[in-house]
Structure formats: structure tokens, C-alpha cells
Amino acid sequence: MPDLTDKQTFSDQDALDFHRVPVPGKISMAPTKPMATQRDLSLAYSPGVALPVLAIAEDADKAYDYTAKGNMVAVISNGTAILGLGNLGHMASKPVMEGKSVLFKRFADVDSFDVEVKTTDPDEFVTVVKNIGDTWGGINLEDIKSPECFEIESQLQDLLDIPVFHDDQHGTAIISTAGLINAAHIAGKKLEDLKVVLSGAGAAGLSSIALMKAAGVRAENTVIVDRDGVVYKGRPSGMDQWKAAHATETPHRTLSEAMVGADVVIGLSAKGAITREMVATMAPNPIIFAMANPDPEITPEDVQSVRSDAIIATGRSDYANQVNNVLAFPYLFRGALDVRARRINHEMKVACAQALAALAREDVPDEVAAAYRGRKLKFGRDYIIPTPFDPRLIWFIPPFVAQAAMDTGVARKPIEDMDAYRASLRQRLDPSAALMQNISGAVRAAPNKRVVFAEGEETAVIRAAWGFKQAELGTPILLGREELIRKNAAEAGLNFDEMGIEIINARISERNAEYTEWLYAKLQRRGYLRRDVQRMINQDRNYFGATMIARGQADAMVTGVTRNFNMVLKEVRRVLDVKERMIGLSVLLAKGRTLFVADTSIHELPDASELAEIAIQAAATVRKLGKTPRVAFLSYSTFGNPPGERGEKVREAIRILDSKGVDFEYEGEMPPELALEPELRGAYPFMRLTGHANVLVMPAIHSAAISTRLVQSLGGATVIGPLLVGLEKSVQIVSLGASVSEIITAATFAAYEEGAEGEE
């Protein structure tokens, strides 16, 4: 296996398992029509399918009305330039192309599937795609080497009547142009006055400089540098038609000469191509986009060591201003598909770049702030490009693209009501997909958290701690015998010496005596002798780990892999007090919705007062996660019909909340369909919920636990938790035998919850 990156956030086996289980690959097909009856089958296939067939035969554009063509993009490659791995063949590109298809769906609700073409001959490739191209509403070319990619894209754009877009060229161009527009504004410079140097004359570099010219940069103010030096008019070697199109009259012959007095340097070349000495010679307020991956041409730290006035962007997520293609291609295609565009032209790409630049200048919403632990992102030197998980992207960017398509005459179906179009785009947003990404982003942005992994000798826990550390979510602390942990880690192919993961053996810890005395003082009037407590600290890692976070030597803990929930909770409760009402809150992600279900682990048969407190605690937790809580108390009855004891407890809980004047929406008692489907509420005009509920308070623990486990077992939904909420310190208890990913998720929530508590 190749060594892919120094900052890999998972083991090689984790990556292989992700793509292999529970089923191979990352995509599948889901029918959009019912297939439950003979009538359904007759409509879907013979004889009903004959009618759309005849309609399309008469007018090919009817395929947009009667098939999935209008929301379908093909991701096509021959594998000649796969990521940074080179020409590994068409089938080796399939995992990447599937991944691109997943991104289309996740970020813009564009259906997509991959096509791998078994040829390296450009003409043969063009012939294949030309003959199947009408199948889709658009084509995304991917991982095709330069210069063939230019030739292939150009020919297919002429041969096909749908958008053909090579993302490796234009995606980076769009994002970097958006960043340049804003960076120039911040630097107090005009695009037409900028002196721009490009380091790297590959597909992305040449496309970027072309789009920047289309946005306003003057051709005579640009200099391109490749591995042979400056691309100047008349250069005798290392030239082709695409480089020649951007060659300029210039006396410069090296990158260092070209950068003297330059306002902008765009790096799309290789690590170390730009030096601090070069940066020092640039004009005031220099704009430096070092976008080579995984290592930029020059690091932001090196730039800042010589230029405090620089505006910097990279291709990396661990620095500000990441140039990430996912900010462009999903929304560019979304707008193009929605007007049934015949092509994606320069005007549409410029419109996309300008829209991204404009969005970065808008106030940042709470959902994005929540992903950065409430850190207010504000337009300026460290925020010139929107973040990939900004929920406004789906409805902000495509209308500008669609309008440009209409203005330039490439739209088959113009949009008449742009406000209505924006509203429809908002409904495509999938909040469930972003939840864990937002939480992970918040944990990374917060000060480094120390998280105890109590069952540190277990292989799954060791792998989870490794993944947690690699993902830069915090510092894991494994409890257990160091020799055994290192042995199990080595068998799993993990080298802890390179990672700096902390290992603590409770029995020989220098804090053993301190922890024993502290816990004995807490438990001595509850029937425990000192020797009992000593044994607990020595032999039970849950006691040691919980005491560790109680004493402030760590921030949070995850446990439960080897013991059942109730046993672990009893042990933890002997060490940590309940700060608020303690509840179990499960997160259910399904069909574009994020639902929070309480109480799924603590209160067996809560009375009315406890139900009210569960609702208050659940709503507060949901708000910390960046959501606006709308609470529904679920029941078998609907507002007293049929009557029953549990229903009366729910009604009393509502009266308690009424008296408290809480600051969130709530209603009950009701069945699930009324909670989740507002259109079914016509018979109940008094209901106070303004939309579908996202917090479901169950009448008892059995209904909560059974319902979430049933949904999880049936498939089609992801259930996280139950998350433990309300202890004085953050502890998450996973299920017996939890997987590596489940342990990492629990540890991430533990770190997040600790940070949220610390900010109050």
C-alpha cells in the first residue's frame, strides 16, 4: 500500500473496511416510485412505460420530464491522473469516482454514478463518451491527465448538448477566483491592477489564470511559471497550445524574478516551490494562494515569518481559507441542471465565483458558528472563502449560475420565479449529513481536549484512540498495561511512538494514592472502606478514569466496550455527581432529518415532573448542537383520546412547562405522525409547533429504546447514542462490543459536550 499522507486520519484497514462493509462501495440505487403492486409494475414497465417512450421519440427533450436525466450527472474518468497517485488505470479510479458521486448527492442533491472508460487514447475516450453522453443531464470529467484533459473536454463540449465540466481544471479555478476577488477587496486593490504570478502550468493552474482573466485580471499583468521557468512569448521548448495562449511579453525567466513586486502568487505546483525570500520581495499586502496538496508550496507559518500583511489560502483544511472544490462543482451543476443548460460556460463559472465571494461577505449563520465552537467567522484576512459546511451554499450559489445560463442563452428551461427557486433549494438541504461534521469541526477548533479511553487494552479501543488522534480531535489517553497495549497496537499495524498517545497503568500511576484519598473522602459515608476504594482505583479503570476527569487531569471519558451500560453508569456515578437532570439522548439520522429521542437510557417510567425536566434538558442539549429545538411529547393517544394513565402524565408535563415559561416550542401528547408531518394537523388547529418536531420525548424508557433500536435494525437510518447528558463531567458510554467508528463518535461527543459545558 502507498504511503498516502503524513496526516492520515485513519489506518489503512479502516479505509479498506469503510469501502467494503456493510456492502462494497459507497453508492446504490433507490427507486423513486412505489413498486408494491401489480399496477405499480405495469406503470413502471410494460405496458405503461410505452407512453413516455413514444413522447421522447417525438421530442428528445421530453427525457427531462419523464426520466431522471434532469438530475443525473455522470462522473467519468480513465484513471490517468488519480488524485496524487498518477496513472493507475481506469478501475483503480472507481473508488474516487464513487466518492465524487457521493459528494454530488450530499451537497447538492444531484444524483450521480460513475463511469470508468478503459482507454488512454483521447480520441477513443471522446468517442465512447460522445455515444453515451445523452444519458445524463451533465458530465463531470475527473482525474484525466494534462494536456489530454483540455482536448477531451473541448471536443466533448462541442459534440454534446449538455454540460461537460472537467473539475480538476475548473473547480480550483472557481474557488481561487472567488478568494482572489475578496482578497483584493481586503487588500484595497482592483482586479485589473493586480500583478499575478502562477506557479504551475497544469490543468488547474491554466484554468485558474483563465478564469481570473475573465473576472477582470489583465492578461498583460500575468506571468506563468512551469518547471522549465517562465512561460514567455517565443519560448522555444516545453510549450503547447494551452500554455502558449497565456504566454506574455516579460523579461522574467524565473519564479523568484517574477515575484518581485507581484501582488498575487497562485501556487498549483509542488511543496517548497515558493520560498520566504520570494515572498519578502512581493508588493504590500501580498495575496498568496499556496494550493499544492498535501503540502503547500510554502506554509502559512513561513509566509507570516516574513510578511505580517499577507493574505493566505491553501488547499488544506487545517489552515484558514481552504480552497476546496466541493464549494463549486455541486452547486455549479445544480444551477446548470435546473435550467437544463446545454453547457457550462465562462459566464456561469464567473457567476459561481462571484457568488461565493459575495457569500463570504455575508454574516455567518449560527449553524456554521456551532461547527466552530461558536467562534464568529467574519469576513477578513482569515475568512475570504465560505466553509464547505455552510448551509446557505445550496440555495445561495445555484441561482447565480442559473441566471448566468439564462442570460447567455444556454438554458433550455428558464426559471421564472427565482424566489420560489431559492425556496425549493432550501428544502434540498440534508441536515443529518452535516451533524457529525459540524460537531467534529467544533471539537477541532476548540482547545485540545484530553479524552480518557478507559478500556485501553482492547484492540477496537486502541484503533479508535488512534483514529481520534489522527483526526486531530484531541489527545487520547489509554488506560491499561502499557506492554499489552503496545503489543495489541503493533498487531493492528499501529506505531504509537509516532503518534505520542498517552498510556496510563492505573495500578502504578503516580496519582494512584491521590485518587484513592479523594474518592475515599467522597464515599466513606456510603459504606466504603479505604481498602475498598484502593481496590477500585487499582483494578477498575472506570473508577480511575472518572476520578481522573473529576480531578481535572483529563477532560472527558469514553467507556462501555466490555461491560453493560447499567454497570458502567453505576461505577461512574459513584465518582461523578449529576449536574442537571441526567438523561439518555439518542440521535436518529434518517431521510434528511435529524431527530433527538429522549430518554433512551435512564428513566424507566418517568412521572410528569421528570418528563418536563427531560424535555428541558434535551432541548438545551439540542440547542448546544446548533439546532432550534421543537419538542413533541409522544404517546399512543392524541390529546386525550383514548384516555389513559401515561397520557395524563404527559398532559401534566405540558402544564408544568406552561408554568415554567420555557424558551422552546413544545406540544403533546401525540402520535409520531402528528409530530413529524405538519400537514396532518388540520384537525388540531391549536397545536403550537411551527414545523416538524425534532426532539421526541417518549413516555417511558421501553418505548424510547425499542423504537430507536427497531428503526436501526430495519435500516435506512443511523442511530447515534444514547448520549449521556447531565453529569458534572462529560462521559459517554458506548454499547457492549461497540465498533471503532462508534467509539470515535462517542469520544467526539464527549469532547464536544465538555467544551460546551465549559463555555456556559
Secondary structure, DSSP 8 states (H G I E B T S, - for coil): -----TT--S-HHHHHHHHHSSSSSS-----SS--SSHHHHHHHSTTTTHHHHHHHHH-GGGHHHHSGGGGEEEEEE-SSSBTTTB---TGGGHHHHHHHHHHHHHHH--EEEEEE-----HHHHHHHHHHHGGGSSEEEE-S--TTHHHHHHHHHHHH-SS-EEEHHHHHHHHHHHHHHHHHHHHHT--GGG--EEEE--SHHHHHHHHHHHHHT--GGGEEEEETTEE-BTT--SS--HHHHTT-B--S--SHHHHTTT-SEEEE-S-TTSS-HHHHHTS-SS-EEEE--SSS-SS-HHHHHHH-TT-EEEES-TTSSSB--GGGTHHHHHHHHHHTTBS---HHHHHHHHHHHHHHHTS---HHHHHHTTT----SBTTBSS--TT-TTHHHHHHHHHHHHHHHTT-BSS--S-HHHHHHHHHTT--HHHHHHHHHHHHHHHSS--EEEESSTTSHHHHHHHHHHHHTTS-EEEEES-HHHHHHHHHHTT--HHHHT-EEE-GGG-TTHHHHHHHHHHHHGGGT--HHHHHHHHHH-HHHHHHHHHHTTS-SEEEE-SSS-HHHHHHHHHHHS-EEEEEEEEEEEEETTEEEEEE-SSS-SS--HHHHHHHHHHHHHHHHHTT---EEEEE-SSBTTBS--HHHHHHHHHHHHHHHHT-SSEEEEEE-HHHHH-GGG-TT-TT---SS--SEEE-SSHHHHHHHHHHHHHHSS-EEEEEEEEEESSEEEE--TT--HHHHHHHHHHHHHHHHHHHH-
